[in-house]
């Protein structure tokens, strides 16, 4: 059985991962819109 501290740590890690993925998706959308720097 996890302690509340362990549960909170796991929960915060999942939130941070989800935020990182959301940021990557937003960057991808910005790149598709042509606002990103040219490749190469």
Gaussian input, Z-matrix of N, CA and C with variables (Angstrom, degrees):
# hf/3-21g

backbone

0 1
 N
 C     1     B1
 C     2     B2     1     A1
 N     3     B3     2     A2     1     D1
 C     4     B4     3     A3     2     D2
 C     5     B5     4     A4     3     D3
 N     6     B6     5     A5     4     D4
 C     7     B7     6     A6     5     D5
 C     8     B8     7     A7     6     D6
 N     9     B9     8     A8     7     D7
 C    10    B10     9     A9     8     D8
 C    11    B11    10    A10     9     D9
 N    12    B12    11    A11    10    D10
 C    13    B13    12    A12    11    D11
 C    14    B14    13    A13    12    D12
 N    15    B15    14    A14    13    D13
 C    16    B16    15    A15    14    D14
 C    17    B17    16    A16    15    D15
 N    18    B18    17    A17    16    D16
 C    19    B19    18    A18    17    D17
 C    20    B20    19    A19    18    D18
 N    21    B21    20    A20    19    D19
 C    22    B22    21    A21    20    D20
 C    23    B23    22    A22    21    D21
 N    24    B24    23    A23    22    D22
 C    25    B25    24    A24    23    D23
 C    26    B26    25    A25    24    D24
 N    27    B27    26    A26    25    D25
 C    28    B28    27    A27    26    D26
 C    29    B29    28    A28    27    D27
 N    30    B30    29    A29    28    D28
 C    31    B31    30    A30    29    D29
 C    32    B32    31    A31    30    D30
 N    33    B33    32    A32    31    D31
 C    34    B34    33    A33    32    D32
 C    35    B35    34    A34    33    D33
 N    36    B36    35    A35    34    D34
 C    37    B37    36    A36    35    D35
 C    38    B38    37    A37    36    D36
 N    39    B39    38    A38    37    D37
 C    40    B40    39    A39    38    D38
 C    41    B41    40    A40    39    D39
 N    42    B42    41    A41    40    D40
 C    43    B43    42    A42    41    D41
 C    44    B44    43    A43    42    D42
 N    45    B45    44    A44    43    D43
 C    46    B46    45    A45    44    D44
 C    47    B47    46    A46    45    D45
 N    48    B48    47    A47    46    D46
 C    49    B49    48    A48    47    D47
 C    50    B50    49    A49    48    D48
 N    51    B51    50    A50    49    D49
 C    52    B52    51    A51    50    D50
 C    53    B53    52    A52    51    D51
 N    54    B54    53    A53    52    D52
 C    55    B55    54    A54    53    D53
 C    56    B56    55    A55    54    D54
 N    57    B57    56    A56    55    D55
 C    58    B58    57    A57    56    D56
 C    59    B59    58    A58    57    D57
 N    60    B60    59    A59    58    D58
 C    61    B61    60    A60    59    D59
 C    62    B62    61    A61    60    D60
 N    63    B63    62    A62    61    D61
 C    64    B64    63    A63    62    D62
 C    65    B65    64    A64    63    D63
 N    66    B66    65    A65    64    D64
 C    67    B67    66    A66    65    D65
 C    68    B68    67    A67    66    D66
 N    69    B69    68    A68    67    D67
 C    70    B70    69    A69    68    D68
 C    71    B71    70    A70    69    D69
 N    72    B72    71    A71    70    D70
 C    73    B73    72    A72    71    D71
 C    74    B74    73    A73    72    D72
 N    75    B75    74    A74    73    D73
 C    76    B76    75    A75    74    D74
 C    77    B77    76    A76    75    D75
 N    78    B78    77    A77    76    D76
 C    79    B79    78    A78    77    D77
 C    80    B80    79    A79    78    D78
 N    81    B81    80    A80    79    D79
 C    82    B82    81    A81    80    D80
 C    83    B83    82    A82    81    D81
 N    84    B84    83    A83    82    D82
 C    85    B85    84    A84    83    D83
 C    86    B86    85    A85    84    D84
 N    87    B87    86    A86    85    D85
 C    88    B88    87    A87    86    D86
 C    89    B89    88    A88    87    D87
 N    90    B90    89    A89    88    D88
 C    91    B91    90    A90    89    D89
 C    92    B92    91    A91    90    D90
 N    93    B93    92    A92    91    D91
 C    94    B94    93    A93    92    D92
 C    95    B95    94    A94    93    D93
 N    96    B96    95    A95    94    D94
 C    97    B97    96    A96    95    D95
 C    98    B98    97    A97    96    D96
 N    99    B99    98    A98    97    D97
 C   100   B100    99    A99    98    D98
 C   101   B101   100   A100    99    D99
 N   102   B102   101   A101   100   D100
 C   103   B103   102   A102   101   D101
 C   104   B104   103   A103   102   D102
 N   105   B105   104   A104   103   D103
 C   106   B106   105   A105   104   D104
 C   107   B107   106   A106   105   D105
 N   108   B108   107   A107   106   D106
 C   109   B109   108   A108   107   D107
 C   110   B110   109   A109   108   D108
 N   111   B111   110   A110   109   D109
 C   112   B112   111   A111   110   D110
 C   113   B113   112   A112   111   D111
 N   114   B114   113   A113   112   D112
 C   115   B115   114   A114   113   D113
 C   116   B116   115   A115   114   D114
 N   117   B117   116   A116   115   D115
 C   118   B118   117   A117   116   D116
 C   119   B119   118   A118   117   D117

   B1=1.4692
   B2=1.5290
   B3=1.3262
   B4=1.4594
   B5=1.5163
   B6=1.3304
   B7=1.4611
   B8=1.5285
   B9=1.3153
   B10=1.4757
   B11=1.5273
   B12=1.3322
   B13=1.4662
   B14=1.5248
   B15=1.3302
   B16=1.4684
   B17=1.5258
   B18=1.3355
   B19=1.4584
   B20=1.5249
   B21=1.3343
   B22=1.4504
   B23=1.5223
   B24=1.3338
   B25=1.4683
   B26=1.5365
   B27=1.3357
   B28=1.4693
   B29=1.5310
   B30=1.3284
   B31=1.4635
   B32=1.5287
   B33=1.3356
   B34=1.4621
   B35=1.5219
   B36=1.3318
   B37=1.4661
   B38=1.5301
   B39=1.3428
   B40=1.4638
   B41=1.5253
   B42=1.3208
   B43=1.4652
   B44=1.5249
   B45=1.3392
   B46=1.4663
   B47=1.5251
   B48=1.3271
   B49=1.4676
   B50=1.5250
   B51=1.3334
   B52=1.4622
   B53=1.5262
   B54=1.3401
   B55=1.4582
   B56=1.5219
   B57=1.3325
   B58=1.4594
   B59=1.5200
   B60=1.3324
   B61=1.4587
   B62=1.5219
   B63=1.3274
   B64=1.4609
   B65=1.5273
   B66=1.3270
   B67=1.4642
   B68=1.5234
   B69=1.3258
   B70=1.4664
   B71=1.5272
   B72=1.3280
   B73=1.4663
   B74=1.5306
   B75=1.3347
   B76=1.4598
   B77=1.5276
   B78=1.3311
   B79=1.4581
   B80=1.5213
   B81=1.3342
   B82=1.4555
   B83=1.5252
   B84=1.3252
   B85=1.4621
   B86=1.5251
   B87=1.3241
   B88=1.4671
   B89=1.5203
   B90=1.3435
   B91=1.4642
   B92=1.5213
   B93=1.3117
   B94=1.4626
   B95=1.5281
   B96=1.3212
   B97=1.4655
   B98=1.5185
   B99=1.3373
   B100=1.4403
   B101=1.5117
   B102=1.3347
   B103=1.4651
   B104=1.5248
   B105=1.3315
   B106=1.4631
   B107=1.5191
   B108=1.3344
   B109=1.4631
   B110=1.5269
   B111=1.3205
   B112=1.4776
   B113=1.5079
   B114=1.3223
   B115=1.4637
   B116=1.5186
   B117=1.3334
   B118=1.4506
   B119=1.4857
   A1=109.61
   A2=115.04
   A3=118.94
   A4=110.95
   A5=114.52
   A6=119.56
   A7=107.74
   A8=117.74
   A9=119.15
   A10=112.03
   A11=117.87
   A12=121.39
   A13=110.72
   A14=116.59
   A15=120.09
   A16=110.88
   A17=115.24
   A18=120.04
   A19=110.58
   A20=117.24
   A21=122.31
   A22=110.55
   A23=116.66
   A24=120.69
   A25=109.91
   A26=116.00
   A27=120.32
   A28=110.55
   A29=115.53
   A30=120.73
   A31=110.67
   A32=116.58
   A33=120.74
   A34=111.03
   A35=116.93
   A36=120.34
   A37=110.04
   A38=117.11
   A39=120.57
   A40=110.41
   A41=117.39
   A42=121.43
   A43=110.06
   A44=116.71
   A45=120.72
   A46=110.30
   A47=117.20
   A48=121.20
   A49=110.27
   A50=116.58
   A51=120.50
   A52=110.50
   A53=117.51
   A54=120.84
   A55=110.43
   A56=117.14
   A57=120.71
   A58=110.35
   A59=117.15
   A60=120.64
   A61=110.64
   A62=117.27
   A63=120.83
   A64=110.13
   A65=117.50
   A66=120.86
   A67=110.09
   A68=117.47
   A69=121.17
   A70=110.27
   A71=117.58
   A72=121.26
   A73=109.83
   A74=116.96
   A75=120.25
   A76=110.64
   A77=117.28
   A78=120.52
   A79=109.68
   A80=116.51
   A81=120.53
   A82=110.92
   A83=116.81
   A84=120.15
   A85=110.02
   A86=117.21
   A87=121.23
   A88=109.61
   A89=116.74
   A90=120.28
   A91=110.47
   A92=117.72
   A93=121.53
   A94=109.80
   A95=116.79
   A96=121.04
   A97=112.53
   A98=118.43
   A99=121.39
   A100=113.77
   A101=117.73
   A102=119.32
   A103=112.04
   A104=116.98
   A105=120.27
   A106=109.90
   A107=115.97
   A108=120.23
   A109=110.06
   A110=117.47
   A111=119.75
   A112=112.30
   A113=117.18
   A114=121.32
   A115=109.92
   A116=114.84
   A117=118.23
   A118=110.36
   D1=131.46
   D2=179.94
   D3=-78.46
   D4=148.79
   D5=172.11
   D6=-78.79
   D7=160.16
   D8=176.89
   D9=-56.21
   D10=-34.40
   D11=178.87
   D12=-64.24
   D13=-43.56
   D14=179.06
   D15=-64.71
   D16=-42.49
   D17=179.82
   D18=-61.30
   D19=-43.27
   D20=-179.83
   D21=-64.13
   D22=-40.72
   D23=-179.66
   D24=-62.34
   D25=-45.67
   D26=178.56
   D27=-61.78
   D28=-43.35
   D29=-178.75
   D30=-62.12
   D31=-45.82
   D32=-179.73
   D33=-64.44
   D34=-36.46
   D35=178.15
   D36=-64.51
   D37=-40.58
   D38=178.71
   D39=-65.23
   D40=-40.60
   D41=178.78
   D42=-62.83
   D43=-45.83
   D44=-179.78
   D45=-61.38
   D46=-40.05
   D47=179.10
   D48=-64.30
   D49=-43.95
   D50=179.94
   D51=-63.64
   D52=-39.40
   D53=179.20
   D54=-65.34
   D55=-39.95
   D56=179.51
   D57=-64.39
   D58=-41.31
   D59=178.86
   D60=-65.67
   D61=-41.23
   D62=179.06
   D63=-62.96
   D64=-40.83
   D65=178.90
   D66=-63.64
   D67=-40.40
   D68=179.37
   D69=-64.34
   D70=-39.84
   D71=178.52
   D72=-64.45
   D73=-43.32
   D74=179.41
   D75=-62.62
   D76=-39.73
   D77=177.75
   D78=-63.02
   D79=-40.47
   D80=179.55
   D81=-63.32
   D82=-40.42
   D83=178.95
   D84=-66.49
   D85=-41.22
   D86=178.58
   D87=-62.13
   D88=-40.53
   D89=179.01
   D90=-65.01
   D91=-39.92
   D92=-179.33
   D93=-66.42
   D94=-29.12
   D95=179.77
   D96=-78.46
   D97=-5.42
   D98=176.54
   D99=88.47
   D100=9.65
   D101=-179.03
   D102=-90.85
   D103=-3.54
   D104=179.98
   D105=-84.41
   D106=162.17
   D107=176.95
   D108=-66.09
   D109=150.93
   D110=179.47
   D111=-59.53
   D112=143.45
   D113=179.41
   D114=-73.57
   D115=151.84
   D116=175.41
   D117=111.00

